[in-house]
Amino acid sequence: MAGHNSKKFEKFKVTGSVAAPFTPFRDNGEINFDKFEEYANYLRNHHFQYAFVNGTLAEGMSMTLEERKKSAEAWVKASNGKLKIILHVGTSNIRDSQELARHASAIGVDAIASLSPSFFKPANEEMVVECMSEIAGAAPDLPFFYYCINFVTGIYVDPSKVLKRAKDKIPNLVGIKHSSRELNNAHNCTLVDPNRFQVLMGTDSQFLPYFTYGIDVPVTAPYMGTLFYKLKTAYDSGDTKSAQAIQNRILELNNIRGKYGAGIEIAKTMFGIISGMDIGPVRLPISKITTETYNSLKKDLNEFGSVE
């Protein structure tokens, strides 16, 4: 039955590139809903076709259920046909994730994704599948991606084995957002069922290596849109010299982030400086950056030059 039901999703494929937007906050920590329309326009104008909403860069795990619902609704409204929405519904427990999944279905997002609860960690691939089945089953009408980010969750299982075990158990499973750092694991995921499962690369720098494995859709920081577009255009046209030069520039930009610790607070500040949009601070437990760090980071980005 699961295999038969999965056929309704077999034509679902993400194309182009996916932004992982930071949630705009006001200085008092409240979500700044006034920014969403401007934000959606920025993403679309910088070669993004999708937004991965309420994920890691968005600090979704630091938001309440009600805030996540309102954020999702705001993104759907602001997208207004400009962007398709993949909504992250992962939480620290299955029941909250199911509630977010049902809400996602009600507001008309294009797909959902979830990481596994990780305070109490699933012991093996089979238990990950059990968790994902419970969550995906709350929105059986929506395509579902398993979100693998092991260096954050501490869940070190084989994602390709998760896909294999889930194949006949989760009808709406369409693939994986692979943000873990083991490139071979991502490659193995592409071999499970290429006609059904799509692997999205969750990276801000390793684009060319992923291309060699046939993985060509990133979920990436919103300041990478134009650089990735130029890289992919060069690669697809066979201009490997230009593609390598653009990849080197992307790595240089990512190294600037790494210079200051590579945290979400740095990436969010980089986006604010690069885009000119004021999307506010981060929330605790992430630390706000100091004025000294901000000024130094801005100087480095000015020396780097345009990302257009």
N, C-alpha and C positions, 0 to 999 in steps of 0.2 A: 504493500500500500504506500509506504514512504517513497519508494522509487517512482511509483506512478504519479504521486502528488508533486514530486519535485520537478516534473516536466513543465509545469506551469511557469517555473522560474528559469528555464534553461536559456531563454533569450535575454535574460537580464545580464547586462555587462556594463560596468563603469568604463567610460572612455574619457580621454583628455587628462585632466589632473584635478586633484581634490585638495582644497585648502583645509587646514586645521586651524580655524580662527580662534584667537584669544577672546575670552569674554570681556566686553567693555564694562569696567566698574567705575563708579564715582569714587571720590576721595574717601567717602564714608563707608565704602565697601558694598554699597547697593549696586545692582545691575543698572547700567546706563542704557535704557531702552531707546533713547533718542539717537543712538549711534548706529543702530542696526541697518537702516536703509542705506546710509552712506557706506557702511562696511560692505554690504552686499554688492553695491555698485562698484566699489573698489576691486573686490575679488573678480567680478565678471570682466571688468576692464583690464585685468591683469592675467587673463587667459585661464581662469579657473572655471570649470563646468559644474563642480560639486563642492559642497562644504560638509566637512565631518564635524558635527556640532556636539558640544558638551563633552569633548574628549579630554585628553591629557593636557594639551596646551591651553584648553579652555578652562582648566581647573574644575571640571565637572564634578569631581569627587569632593570638592570643597563647597558645593552648592547643595541647598536643601532640595527635596523632591519638588516642592512648589516652585522654587526658582528654576529648576531644570525644565519643568513643564512650561513656564512662562518664557524662558529663553528659547525653547524649541518652537513655541508658537510665534515668537517674534522673528525667528529666522525664516519660518515658512512664509510669514506675511511679507517680510522684507525681500525675500528671494523673488516673489511675484513672477515666476517663470524664468528669472535670470539664472538661477542656480538650482540644482537638484540637491536635496538634503539627505545625507546619511546621518542618522541620529544615534549617538552612543547612549545606551541605556544601562550600562554596567554600574553596579553599586556594590556595597559591602555585603548585601544579602539578596537572595533570589527573589523574594516577594516584592521588594521595592523595584527591582529590575523589571519584574512582570508588570507592575503598575505603570512604569514608564513606557514599556513596550505597548501596552494597551492604549495608552494616551497617544503614542506615536502613530498608531494605526488610525485613531480617531481624527487626528489633525492633518493627515495626508502627507507624511514624509515619504520619501522614495525608497528608503531602506533603513534598517537598523543594524547596530553592531553592539557587541558586549564582550568585555573581559570577564573573567571568572571572579567571584568573590575570593578574597585572598587573605583576610585576617585569619580565618580558618581555611587552610589551603587544601584543594583536592589532591589526593595522594597520587593519582596517576591519570593517564589519558582517559580511561573509562569514566572516572569521576568528573573530569572536565566535560565530557560529552553529556553526562547526566545533568550537570548544571546548565549547560548551553541549551539542552533540549527543553528544560523547564522554562527558560527565558524566551527562546525563540517560539515556543508553543503558545505564548501569550499573545502573539501577533502573527498568526499563521498565514496571513495574507501578504506579509511584507518579506522581501528578501532579507536574509540575515547573514552577517559576517561575524565570525569568531575573531576577537581582538586579542592578539598575542603580543604581550609586552613584558617579557619575563624579568627584565632587570628592574622593573617597577613593582610587579606583583610578587616576585619571588617564586613563581610557579614555573619550574623548569621541567616541562614535559616535551615530548616530541610532537610538534604541531601537525606533521604529516600523518602521524598515527591518530591524532584527534580527528582529522578529516576522514581517514579511512573508517574509523569506528562510527563516526557521525553520519556517514553517507546514507545509510538505510534507516537512520533514526531521527534525523532532523530534515523534513521535506523541504523547508524553505532556506536551508543552508546553501549559500551561493559562493562562499569563499572565506578568505582570511585576510585581515589587516595585519600584516607581519611587521611589527615594529621592533622585534627582538633583533639582536645584532649578529646572529649567526646566519650568514648568507647561505650556507649549505642547507640549513633547515628550510629557508624560503624556497630554494631550488627543489628540494624534495616535495614540498607542497604542490608545486606545479605539475608533478608527475602522478599525483593521486588520481585525478579525473579531469584532464585538461578541458574537456567539453563542458564540464559543469562548474568546477571550482576556479574562481579567479583569485589571484594573489595580488593584493595591493601592497606596495612597498611603503612602509612608514619610516621614511628617512628624509633628512635635510641635506644630504651630501652624496650618498653613494649611488647616484643615478645610473651612471654608465655601467658599473658592475652588474646591477640588476638587469639592465637591458640585455646583457649577454645570455641571461637565463629566460628571456622572453617575458620578463616582468616590466611593464612599461607605464603603469599608472601609479603615481605617487600620492600619498597623503602627507602633505608637507606644510611647513610654515608659510604664512600668507605673503611674506616678502620674497619668496622663491618663484612666484608664478611666471614672471617674464623670463627669467634666466632658464627655468626648466623648459619653457616653450621654445626658446631659441636652441637649447641643447637638443631637444627631441627633433626639432625641424632639421637641424644639421645632421643628426644621426640618421634620420629616415632618408635623407637625400644622399647618403653615402659620403658626406663630407666629414670624415673622421678627424681630420686635423682641427677643424673648427669646433667639432664636438668636444675634443680633448681640451682645447683652450677654454671653452665655456665651463667644462667640468672643473678645470683648475681654478677658475674664478669662483665657482660655487664653493669649492673646498676652502678657498681663501676667506670667503665670507663666513663660512661655518667655523673656521679657525678663530675669527674675531670673537665669535660667541664663546668658543672654548677658552679663549684667553681669560675670560671673566667668570669661568666656572660652568658655562653652558646651561645654566638653569633656566627655568621658565621665565623668571623675572628678567633675565638678560634678553631672551628671545622676544619677549613682549615689548621691552624697551626698544630693541632694535626695530621692531615693526613700527612703533610709534615714530621713531626718528626717520625711518626710510619713507613711510607713507605720509607723514605729516598729520596723521589722525591721533587725537588724544583719546586713548582707550583706557586710561587710568592705571591704577596700581594693581598689584597682585594681592591675594588674600593670605593671611596666616593659614598654615604654618610656613608658607614660603616667605622669605625675607624680602622687603623692599630694598632696592639698591640705594646706595649713598649718592649724594651730589657729586662727590669726587669720581665715583665709578661712572656715573652718567656722563660727566664731561669728558672723561677719557674715552669712553665708548663712542660718544658722538664724534670725537676727533678722529678715531680710527675709521669710522664709517664715512666721514667726509673725505678721508684720504683714499678709501677704497673706491669711492665714486659712485656713479649711477648703477642701479640694478635693472635699468630699462634696456 
